Amino acid sequence: MLPRIVRLLPSTAALAAVLVTVSACSSSTSGTTTTTPSASSPSSSVPASPTPSAATILGADGGPVVPSPGSGTLGPGFVTPTAPPPPGGTMTPSPGSWSGVTVPAGYRVALIATDDSVAARHLRSAAEAWAAAHEVHVTVVPAHDPAAYLAAIQNAIDLHPDLVVSAGDPLADPLSVVTASWPDQEFLLLGAELAEPTFNVTSAVWKGTTARGGGSGTGNAWRYDPSTFTVERARRALDAGVAAVLRGYAGFVVRVD
């Protein structure tokens, strides 16, 4: 039987050699195995989504408040930055808290003026005096015919100004039809409010101006009093209203008394 055993030894040795080779290859492959980083792995190249900060100040459009470059600063008492009013809500700045705001060079205003009453003429005078004081280029767009109010508003928009200013209550309802279609255009209503405010419409009012939408009763609880439409009061309201627009608080009602 010894010769038979001798003949089997080479086959056994070859099998052993194969097993050793397979084992070595397996060990080598195991030692060099790489893993793909998961999305949560620190080494992932995909940046994590930013988490909104609790300190982020939101404007009327639901986005962060973004002031216009070169527009100065608001003083204490203009608005509580961490608790601004709801969109379309009313803020009542402390007197003079807007005095640190500056109008950027080259700022352009389109002023829609009806001139159909003493109050309306006072609003126009206030706007023109404000523009002269701040070296703002203002283009007056006449709006004498109620049937042509929408056309006058469109004419003002077509000038591509930085701000469209509407003087008085008669234009409030026509503006409510137009403003939502021009979200990139800023509007300021001097002495009036919209029934349904939009984030690009700011109102500058005082006690004696009408409620929202021409006295519909859904806004301020006071009666229209044309005697309150003085040039001085309207000028102060315009200063505060423009300050709100420039410092990122457009879309609110700014009340001064």
ZANU-424251 format. One record per atom (N, C-alpha, C): x, y, z. Coordinates in pm, whole numbers, plus 50000, padded with zeros to 5 digits. Layout:
XYZ/...
END
This chain:
500814987850000/500005000050000/500845012750000/502085011550038/502955023350047/503105030549916/503325023149803/503445030349676/502215038549644/500995033949674/499785041649643/499755054749720/500185054049848/500205066349930/501165076349870/502295071649822/503295080649765/502745087649642/501945080649560/501395086849440/500325097549471/499645096449586/498605106249623/499185119049683/500345118949735/500915130449804/501005143049715/501465141549589/501525153649506/500165160449491/499095152549471/497755158649456/497335165849582/497625160149697/497275166649825/498035179549843/499305179049805/500115191249820/499605202349729/499205198549605/498695208549511/497405214949562/496535206349618/495285211549673/495535221149787/496485217649870/496825226449983/497345239649934/498155238949826/498705251449772/497605260449720/496625254249651/495495262149600/494725268649711/494475260849818/493715266349932/494455278049996/495785276550005/496565287450065/496475299949980/496535298149846/496465309549754/495125316749763/494035308749763/492695314549774/492545322249903/493055316650013/492965323250144/493705336450143/494885336350080/495685348550076/494985359449996/494395355449882/493675365149799/492495371149873/491785362249945/490635366850023/491045376750127/492185373750196/492655382850301/493075396050241/493715395250120/494165407650057/492995416250016/491955409949957/490755417449916/490055423550034/489965416050143/489305421050265/490035432950320/491345432950311/492125443850369/492055456550290/491635455850162/491615467950080/490205472350044/489195466550105/487815470150076/487555484650115/486925492850024/486585506750053/485085507950069/484685517850147/483265520350168/482925534150115/481725535650062/481245548550013/480655556450128/481165568750150/480625576650263/479135578750246/478425577550354/476995580350351/476765595350344/475495599250318/475185613450305/475475620950433/475445613550547/475665620250675/477115619650718/477975613250636/479395612150672/480045625850667/480935628950762/481595641950761/482415644050636/482865633050569/483705634550453/482895636250326/481545636250334/480725637750216/480925651450155/480925652350022/481135665049954/479845673049941/478725667349977/477435674249968/477245682950091/477175696350073/477035705050191/475685703350258/475685704750388/474435703550464/473565715650438/472265713950438/471345724950417/471415734450535/471465747750508/471545757150619/470285756950702/470475757850830/469345758150922/469045772550958/467815777450934/467505791350967/467785794151114/468415805451136/468735809451272/467505815051340/467415812351467/466275817551544/466315832751548/467525838651522/467685853151527/467385859851394/467065852051289/466785857751159/465555866851167/465705879151117/464605888751119/463855887850988/462575885150993/461775883150873/460955895450839/460845898050709/460055909250662/458645905050627/457905914250564/456515911550530/456365900550426/457415898150346/457335887750244/457725874050296/458025872950425/458415860150484/459875857050471/460625865350399/462065863550385/462835872550479/464165870950482/464965879450571/464865894150533/464955902750633/464975917150609/466325920650544/466265926850426/467485930450353/467465945450328/468255953150402/468295967650382/468965971150250/468585982450193/469235987450073/470625992550108/471625989650026/472975994650054/473006009850060/473786015150152/473966029550163/472756036950214/471896030050292/470666036550338/470696040150486/471876039950548/471976044050687/471416033750784/470916038450896/470426029350999/469146034751062/468326025551112/467156029351190/467556031151336/466946040851401/467226043051541/466356034451630/466696034051760/465866026451855/464436031451854/463496022251862/462096025951869/461376026051736/462086023751626/461376023251497/460576010351487/461215999251519/460555986251516/461355976951606/460675967251665/461375957051742/461835946351643/463155945651613/463605936851505/463225922251525/463245917551647/462945903451671/461445900651677/460635911151673/459185909051679/458475919451593/458745919251460/458055928851374/456565925451364/455745934751317/454315931851301/454105920651199/452945914751199/452635904851094/452565911850959/452685904450848/452585910850717/451325919250704/451505931650660/450375940750649/450005947350780/450725943950887/450435949651018/450975963851032/450695969751146/451055983751170/452195984951268/453165993451233/454225997051327/454116012151355/454396015851477/454316029851517/455686034351567/456546039251478/457906042851518/457936054551616/458946054351700/459156065751788/459546077851703/459116089751743/459436101751663/460946103051641/461326105251516/462726107251483/463566094751472/462966082951495/463766070551490/464206067151349/463696074451252/464076072251112/465106082451063/465536091551149/466406102551105/467776097751059/468186085851100/469496080751059/469486073750925/468326073050862/468226066450731/468526076650622/469336072650526/469696081350415/469206075350284/468806083850194/468326079350063/469546077749972/469736065849914/470916063849828/470946073449710/472136076849667/472306085749552/471676079349429/471036087649349/470416082849227/469036076749244/468486077549365/467166071849394/466116079349313/465186071849251/464186077749163/462776074249211/461896084249209/460526082549256/459556087049148/458506079249128/457376083349045/456216086749138/455756099049134/454696103749224/453386104849147/452406096549185/451076097249124/450246106949206/449826117849143/449116128449217/447786131649151/446726132049232/445396135349179/445156150449178/445656157449280/445466171949291/443986175949290/443116166649333/441686169549324/441106175449452/441956178449549/441486184249676/442656191249743/442326199149845/443396205749921/444296195249985/443696184650040/444496174250103/445456167850003/444966164949884/445806158749781/446946167949741/446666180749732/447726190249695/448766191549805/448326190449929/449296190650040/450196178350035/449636166949999/450446154749988/451486156249878/451076161949767/452046163949658/453146173649702/452776184349768/453776194049815/454756187549911/454226179050000/455096172050096/456066162850024/455576155649923/456446146449849/457526153949774/457166165149713/458156172849637/459186179249731/458736183849848/459676189449945/460626178749997/460086166950024/460936155750068/461966152249962/461556151749836/462466148249728/463576158649715/463226171249727/464236181749716/465236180949830/464746178049951/465626177350067/466616165750056/466206155049992/467066143249982/467706141649844/467566151849760/468136151749625/467676139449547/466386136949557/465776125649487/465116130749359/465346123649250/464676127249125/463246122249130/462276131249116/460876127449123/460166131348993/459396122048939/458586124648820/457126124148861/456416134948838/454996135648875/454166129748761/453316120148797/452396113948701/450986118648735/450386127248654/449046132448685/447996121348679/447026122448770/445916112748772/444646120348809/444136128148715/442996136748744/441656130048716/441646120448627/440406114048587/440306100148651/439316097848737/439176084748800/439116073248699/438546075848583/438456065348482/439826061648426/440816070448448/442166068048396/443176065048507/442686062048628/443606059348738/444506047348708/443936036548656/444746024648627/445816027848523/445456035748424/446446039548322/447556048048383/447196056948475/448196065348540/449156056848624/448606047148694/449456038248774/450416030548684/449906025648571/450776018448478/451846027548420/451486040148394/452476049748345/453606051548446/453246052048573/454266053448677/455176041148683/454586029448673/455366017048676/456306016448556/455836020848441/456636020248319/457866029248324/457916038348419/459106046648438/460236038948506/459916027248560/460886018748631/461606026248745/460816032848830/461456040048941/461826030349053/462616035549147/462906027549267/461656026549354/460806036849350/459626037149435/458506044649364/457316038749366/456116045749319/455376050849442/455186063949451/454476070049563/453106074549514/452076070149586/450706074049555/450216083649663/449716095149621/449306105349716/447796105249735/447356100149849/445946101149884/445136088549866/443926089049922/443036077549926/442406073649793/442096083049702/441386079049580/442086068149499/443406067149511/444156057449431/444316044049501/443836042849624/444076030549700/443436018349635/442156019449601/441486007849541/442046004349403/442296014049314/442936010449186/444306003949204/445066008549302/446366002549327/446245988049371/445185984849446/445025971149492/444835961449377/444395966649263/444205958249144/445535955449076/446495964549091/447715964249011/448925958849084/449085962349209/450375960349277/450825945749285/449895936549301/450285922449313/450895917049184/450615923549072/451155919048944/452575924148919/453045932849008/454385938448993/455175936549122/455515924049157/456145921249286/457535927349303/458195930749192/459535936549202/459505951749210/458325957549205/458195972149215/457715975849354/458425984949420/458025989749552/457036001249536/455986000949621/454976011449623/454876017049765/454576029949773/454306036049903/453056044549890/452066041749973/450826049549976/450936059850087/450856072450048/450946083250145/449546087850181/449156085550308/447836089650354/446736079850323/447076067250296/446046057250264/446616043250284/445726033250285/446106019250297/445336010950195/445875999250164/445155989850078/444255980950163/443145976750105/442255967450175/442945954050196/443725949650096/444465937050105/445925939950075/446705943150176/448105947050152/448925935650091/449905939350011/450885929849959/452265933950007/453225924549998/454525927050060/455315938249993/454905942549874/455625953349806/454925966849820/453915967549908/453165979949930/453315984250076/453875996050095/454016001850228/453076013750238/452456015450354/451576026850376/452136035850484/452026048850463/452436058650563/451196066650601/450736064950725/449456070550766/449576077650900/448486084050939/448376090751068/446906091151105/446606095251225/445206096051267/444506106951187/443496102751114/442786111951026/442786107050883/443696097850851/443636091450720/442546080850724/442146076050608/441036066650604/441476052650641/440476044350670/440736030150694/441096023650561/441376010850566/441816003650446/440746004250337/441236005950215/440356005150099/439276015750097/439646028050124/438676038850111/437616039150219/438006035650341/437056036650451/436136024750465/436636012850430/435796000950438/435585996250581/436366001750672/436165998050811/436965985950856/437805980350767/438575968550805/439935972050863/440275984750863/441605988550909/441555997151032/442146009151023/442256017951139/440886022751185/440716023351315/439426027151372/439396042351394/439536049851286/439356064251299/438696069451173/438126081651184/437396087451072/438306096450988/437976097150861/438736105550769/438576120150809/439706126950821/439696140950860/440686148450771/440186155150667/441086161850572/441936172750636/441506177950751/442286188450815/443626183250869/443726170050883/444996164350933/446036162850822/445626165150697/446536163550584/447376176150565/448216179050662/449096190550650/450396186250581/451066195950524/452336193050456/453346187550555/453376193350674/454356188950776/454106174550817/452846171050842/452536157350886/452786147350773/452406151050654/452626141950541/454116140150514/454866150650530/456336149750510/456936140250613/456486141150737/456996132350842/456616117850813/455396115650767/454966102150734/455766096550617/456056104950520/456836100550405/458256096850446/458856104850533/460196101650584/460196087750649/459196085250734/459146072450805/458836060950710/457936063350615/457576052850521/458726048850431/459436058650378/460586055650292/461676048750372/461856052850497/462846046350583/462526031550598/461256028350615/460856014250626/461186006650499/460896012550384/461186005950256/462686003650240/463476013950265/464916012950243/465596003250338/465076001950457/465715993250556/465115979250559/464315975850458/463845962050445/462505959150510/461795969350557/460515967250623/459345971650535/459475969550404/458365972250313/457235962350341/456015966450306/454875957650323/454125959550453/454545969450532/453875972250658/453175985850650/452315988550747/451706001650763/452516009150868/453016020850830/453826028950921/452976040750966/452686041151094/451816051651147/452636061751225/452456074451191/453086085251267/451996094651313/452186100951428/451196110451480/451886123251525/
END
